[in-house]
Amino acid sequence: MTAPAVVIIGEAMLELSGRSRLGGTMTLGQGGDTLNTAIYLARLGVSAAYVTALGQDPWSDEMLANWDAEGINTGLVVHHPRRMPGLYAIQTDERGERSFLYWRDNSAAREMFDLPGSETAIAAASKSDWLYFSGITLSILSAHARERLFGIVRAVRENGGQVAFDPNFRPRGWPGANAARHLFTALARDIDLVLPSLDDEDLLFGPAAPQDHIARWQAAGVQTVVAKCGAEGCWIGEAGTAPRKLAARPARQVVDTTGAGDSFNAGFLAARLRGAGLDEAVGAGQALARIVVGYPGAIAPAEALAGPRAQA
C-alpha cells in the first residue's frame, strides 16, 4: 500500500463531557491527544493514517466509521478480541480550564503492536513521510511495544521521513518522572520536531526559562522545537538560531481548552506540509486552536473549521 503523508500512532478513547454531577447529563464522544490531531489533519486536507487498536464492540465500530467519514485512513487500525477503548471524563471550570478522570488500564490500544494486522501497520508506518506520536502513546505501551515503536521511528528516518513528537507529559501515566525524562531524552536524537507545552516541561524537567527548555531538547538532538504556552503564544527554537517568542491573538470565546494543543499541532504540521515557514505554520496552528477552544470537548464541529480548512 502507498504510505500516507502522516502516520499518527496513539490511543483513541471514549469521552464523557458535560455536567459531571450524579443525575447530570453527559455527552458520549471520543478523543485522545493523537486522535484529535489525526482528525484535524484530515479536516485540513492532509493524507493521514491512524495506528491504534479498538475492540469488537459497537462503540469501536462507531468510532471507526466516524474516522472513515472524517477522511482518516483506517487501514492500519487493528482490533482486540476482548478489550475495548479506554474512557475519560472531562471536568471544566468557569474559565474553560479542564481536568480529567481516566479508565484506561485495560484499553485495547495498549496491545496495538501484538494483534493480528500489527505487522502490516508497522510496515506502512515505517514508510511514512511524517510520523507523529506523543508521550501518552509511550506511556500506555509496554517496554516491548515501545521497542517496536522505536523501530518504526528509526525506519522512518532511514527512509528519508521525519518524526514529530509531542511530549504531553501526564504524571499518572508513568511510574515516576525519572522514567519519562530518561525516555524522552534518549528518544530526542531521533526526533526532527518536538512540540511540547511549557507547563509540561516545567512539571517534568523543573521550572526553567523557555529558552532553557528549548536548549535542552536541541542539545539532546532535536533540530526544531515549538514550545507552546497557551494563550501567550509559543517559543520557537531552530538549529543555528536563537529561540524567539511568537505571540498569539486571544480567542473570541473560551469554552473548553481540551484539544487546544492537539489542534495547534495539526494546524502547524499541515502548514509545514504545504511548504510554509515556521512563523506561518505557527500562525496556522494558533488560528485552528482559537476555534477549537470555543467548543466543548476535544473535537469541534466540522463546520466550525470551514475557514481554516478553506485556507489549508
C-alpha positions in Angstrom: 0.0 0.0 0.0 1.1 3.6 -0.6 2.3 5.2 2.7 0.2 8.2 3.8 1.9 11.5 4.2 1.4 11.4 8.0 1.0 8.3 10.2 -0.2 9.0 13.7 0.3 6.4 16.5 -1.6 6.5 19.7 -4.7 5.8 21.8 -8.3 6.8 21.0 -10.7 6.9 23.9 -14.4 7.4 24.6 -15.0 10.8 26.1 -17.7 11.9 28.6 -18.3 15.7 28.7 -21.0 17.8 30.3 -22.3 18.1 33.8 -20.4 15.6 35.9 -22.8 15.6 39.0 -24.8 12.5 39.7 -28.0 12.8 37.7 -26.5 15.3 35.3 -26.5 14.9 31.6 -23.3 14.0 29.9 -22.4 13.5 26.2 -20.5 10.5 24.9 -17.9 11.4 22.3 -14.4 10.5 21.5 -10.9 11.9 22.0 -7.3 11.3 22.8 -4.4 13.5 22.0 -3.2 11.7 18.9 -6.8 11.1 17.6 -7.6 14.8 17.9 -4.5 15.7 15.9 -5.4 13.0 13.3 -8.9 14.3 12.8 -7.8 17.9 12.5 -5.1 16.9 10.0 -7.7 15.1 7.9 -10.0 18.1 8.0 -7.2 20.2 6.8 -6.7 18.0 3.7 -3.7 16.1 4.9 -3.4 12.4 3.9 -3.3 10.9 7.4 -3.5 7.4 8.8 -4.1 6.4 12.3 -2.4 3.4 14.0 -4.2 2.2 17.1 -6.3 -0.7 18.4 -10.0 -0.8 19.0 -12.3 -3.5 20.2 -15.0 -5.5 18.5 -17.8 -3.7 20.3 -20.5 -1.3 19.0 -18.7 1.8 20.2 -15.5 0.7 18.5 -17.5 0.2 15.3 -18.9 3.7 15.6 -15.5 5.3 16.2 -14.1 3.6 13.1 -17.0 4.7 11.0 -16.5 8.2 12.2 -12.8 8.2 11.3 -13.6 6.9 7.9 -16.2 9.8 7.5 -13.5 12.3 8.6 -11.2 11.1 5.9 -8.7 9.3 8.1 -7.0 6.2 6.6 -8.2 3.5 8.9 -6.5 0.6 7.2 -3.8 0.5 9.9 -6.3 0.1 12.8 -6.2 -3.3 14.4 -8.8 -5.0 16.7 -8.6 -6.6 20.1 -10.8 -9.7 20.5 -11.6 -8.9 24.2 -10.7 -5.3 25.1 -12.5 -2.1 24.4 -11.4 1.6 24.1 -10.5 3.4 27.3 -12.8 6.0 28.8 -12.2 9.5 30.2 -14.4 12.2 31.6 -13.8 16.0 31.3 -14.4 18.4 34.1 -14.2 22.1 33.2 -14.1 25.2 35.5 -15.6 28.6 34.8 -12.6 29.7 32.8 -12.7 26.7 30.5 -9.7 25.0 32.1 -10.1 21.3 32.3 -9.2 18.2 34.4 -9.7 14.6 33.5 -10.7 11.3 35.1 -9.5 8.1 33.3 -10.5 4.5 33.0 -7.9 3.1 30.6 -5.8 0.4 32.3 -7.3 -2.3 30.0 -7.7 -0.4 26.8 -7.2 -2.2 23.5 -4.6 0.3 22.4 -2.1 -0.9 25.0 -1.7 -4.1 22.9 -1.7 -2.5 19.4 1.6 -4.0 18.3 0.7 -7.5 19.4 -2.5 -8.1 17.5 -3.3 -9.6 14.1 -2.6 -6.9 11.5 0.0 -5.1 13.5 2.9 -6.2 11.2 1.1 -4.6 8.3 0.6 -1.4 10.3 4.2 -1.3 11.4 5.5 -1.8 7.8 3.3 1.0 6.4 4.1 3.4 9.3 7.8 2.8 8.7 7.5 4.2 5.2 5.6 7.4 6.1 6.7 10.9 5.1 5.9 12.1 8.7 5.5 10.0 11.8 3.7 11.6 14.8 3.1 10.3 18.3 3.1 11.6 21.9 4.3 11.0 25.4 0.9 9.5 26.1 1.5 7.0 23.3 4.7 5.9 25.1 3.0 5.8 28.5 0.4 3.2 27.5 2.9 0.8 25.9 4.9 -2.0 27.4 8.7 -2.0 27.2 8.4 -4.5 24.3 5.8 -2.4 22.5 7.9 0.8 22.9 10.8 -1.0 21.2 8.6 -1.8 18.3 7.6 1.9 18.1 11.3 3.0 18.3 12.0 0.6 15.4 9.3 2.5 13.4 10.9 5.8 14.3 14.4 4.7 13.1 12.9 3.2 9.9 11.1 6.4 9.0 14.3 8.5 9.3 16.3 5.9 7.4 13.8 6.1 4.6 14.1 9.9 4.5 11.0 10.7 6.5 10.6 13.0 9.6 9.4 12.4 13.1 7.3 14.8 15.2 6.7 14.3 18.9 4.5 16.0 21.5 5.8 15.0 25.0 2.3 15.6 26.5 3.6 14.5 30.0 0.8 13.2 32.3 2.3 12.0 35.6 -0.4 9.4 36.2 0.7 7.5 33.1 4.2 7.0 34.4 5.8 5.1 37.3 7.7 8.2 38.0 9.0 11.4 36.4 12.5 9.9 36.0 11.2 7.2 33.6 9.7 9.8 31.3 12.7 12.1 31.5 15.1 9.3 30.6 12.9 8.0 27.8 12.2 11.4 26.2 15.9 12.4 26.3 17.1 9.2 24.8 14.5 9.5 22.1 15.4 13.1 21.2 18.2 12.1 18.8 15.7 10.5 16.5 13.1 13.4 16.6 13.1 16.1 14.0 10.3 18.3 15.6 9.2 18.4 19.2 6.0 20.2 20.2 6.0 20.5 24.0 3.8 22.5 26.3 5.9 24.7 28.6 3.7 23.8 31.5 4.5 20.2 31.0 8.2 21.0 30.5 8.3 22.7 33.9 6.4 19.8 35.5 8.7 17.2 34.1 12.1 18.8 34.0 11.7 21.6 36.6 10.8 25.2 36.2 13.1 27.0 33.7 13.1 29.7 31.1 11.6 28.7 27.7 15.0 29.2 26.1 16.5 26.7 28.5 13.9 24.1 27.8 14.5 24.6 24.1 18.2 24.4 24.5 17.9 21.1 26.4 15.9 19.5 23.6 18.4 20.8 21.0 21.4 19.6 23.0 19.8 16.1 23.0 19.5 16.1 19.2 16.2 17.8 18.1 16.5 20.3 15.3 13.2 22.2 15.7 11.3 22.9 18.9 8.0 24.7 19.1 7.2 25.2 22.8 3.5 26.1 23.4 2.4 28.4 26.2 -1.3 28.6 25.7 -2.9 32.0 25.1 0.5 33.6 25.4 1.7 32.1 22.2 4.8 29.9 21.8 8.5 29.9 21.6 10.4 28.7 18.5 13.9 27.2 18.5 15.5 26.2 15.3 19.1 24.9 15.0 21.5 27.7 14.4 19.2 30.5 15.5 18.3 32.0 18.9 14.9 31.0 20.4 12.2 33.6 19.9 8.7 34.1 21.1 5.6 34.5 18.8 2.6 36.0 20.5 -1.0 34.7 19.9 -4.2 36.6 19.3 -6.8 35.8 22.0 -9.7 33.6 21.2 -13.1 35.3 21.0 -14.6 32.8 23.4 -13.0 30.1 25.6 -15.5 27.3 26.5 -13.1 24.3 26.8 -9.4 24.2 26.3 -9.4 20.4 25.7 -7.6 19.6 22.5 -6.1 23.1 22.0 -2.6 21.8 21.8 -3.5 18.9 19.7 -5.3 21.1 17.2 -2.3 23.5 17.2 -0.1 20.6 16.3 -2.3 19.7 13.4 -2.5 23.2 12.0 1.2 23.6 12.3 2.0 20.3 10.6 -0.5 20.8 7.8 1.1 24.2 7.1 4.6 22.8 7.1 3.5 20.1 4.7 2.3 22.8 2.3 5.8 24.4 2.5 5.0 27.1 5.0 7.8 28.7 7.1 7.9 28.3 10.8 6.2 31.6 11.6 3.4 31.0 9.1 2.9 27.4 10.4 2.7 28.7 14.0 0.0 31.2 12.9 -1.9 28.4 11.2 -1.8 26.3 14.4 -2.9 29.2 16.6 -5.8 30.0 14.2 -7.1 26.5 14.5 -6.7 26.3 18.3 -8.6 29.6 18.7 -11.6 28.0 17.0 -11.3 24.7 18.9 -11.4 26.3 22.4 -14.7 27.8 21.6 -16.5 24.5 21.7 -16.9 21.8 24.4 -14.9 18.6 24.1 -11.7 17.9 22.2 -13.2 17.8 18.7 -15.0 20.9 17.4 -17.9 20.5 14.9 -16.5 20.1 11.4 -18.5 23.2 10.2 -16.6 25.4 12.7 -13.4 24.7 10.8 -14.6 25.9 7.4 -12.3 29.0 7.5 -9.1 27.2 8.4 -9.9 24.2 6.1 -10.5 26.5 3.2 -7.1 28.1 3.8 -5.3 24.8 4.2 
